[in-house]
Amino acid sequence: MIADEALWSSLPVPALLLDADDVILQSNPAAESFLNLSARSLVGEVVWEKVLIDAPLEVAFERARAKRTSLFINDVDVGSGMRAPQHCNIQFAPLQGRDRVTIMMISPQQIVSRLNQNAMSGKAARSAIGMAEMLAHEIKNPLAGITGAAQLLSMGLEPQDQELTDLIVVESRRIVKLLEQVEQFGNLRPPLRRSINLHDTLDRARQSASVGFGAHMMFLTDYDPSLPRAMADADQLQQVFLNLLKNAAEAGGPGGTIRLRTFYDASLRVLQGDGTHARLPLQIEVIDDGPGLPPDIAADVFEPFVSGRENGTGLGLALVSKLMHDGGGWITVDSVPGRTVFRLSLPQADPNDDGED
């Protein structure tokens, strides 16, 4: 075991201790979170069976271990059977004072790229505001007149001809709903951030989904009961949860499962516009077992008008990205066939602020 357990547990990067037979002796909390595997399922297992690396590095690793030198592997995909691969750098180094024991550290590169992607998505979403205001004003009013005229015309038509006017009304209302969704980008109201209980807000969204659009899904919860209160706008956050649950319900199909998970990760910090670093330790994951995101849109899924569904507007996830960015949070997605994970990261509230729920 590592002598200084506090130092080992505080390492912000995933780390594993390996014995002479490549068996995992110990894992730190960051490794468990990164691999989405518990220490119990990692310790005692051969590292190559739990950590999936897209590179033939066993020979180079054995040579470095025999010479007791360090080994650096850059730009490889690393994952596990429980999460999608991420682009990483890997470092192996002999552990001083322990014969043939090696420390393996994994540095995900996607943290930086995803932070940049998240910021770009927020800018792209905000750039739609001007267009949203113009479209909503210039198109909704004429549509209301078209709908009213079609309803008046239907009063003097035979039943077989009313199908055409009914079609006009239905399609006009569908366009209005689309415009109302676009119009949400024009809402410049700043978030009303206060101390909230994340689980209360998440459960309200889950209950609403389970009796509505997600009635065909099974909902599972894996909450950390010790999770501190969050600093967020409860109404906007519930809208984010509902959008993600709706997305998961549509992806999963009848008989699918949606898992809601919360946990604490003290290692996550993001650079703010004023140059300071904000801690986002509160994590919420919405996990579905659907087919996964199409590879051609996975990198742009938070951009406006990007959708993987037929007749999809591509606005739901863009709005989620905007709300999270405006509220000081962060959102990412990992997706492979059979498992898509949207993770929300939020700041912790002041422990002295009880807030109101």
Summary of the structure (lengths in Angstrom):
residues: 357
radius of gyration: 24.6
end to end distance: 43.8
largest distance: 93.2
contacts: 1064
relative contact order: 0.11
helix: 41%
strand: 25%
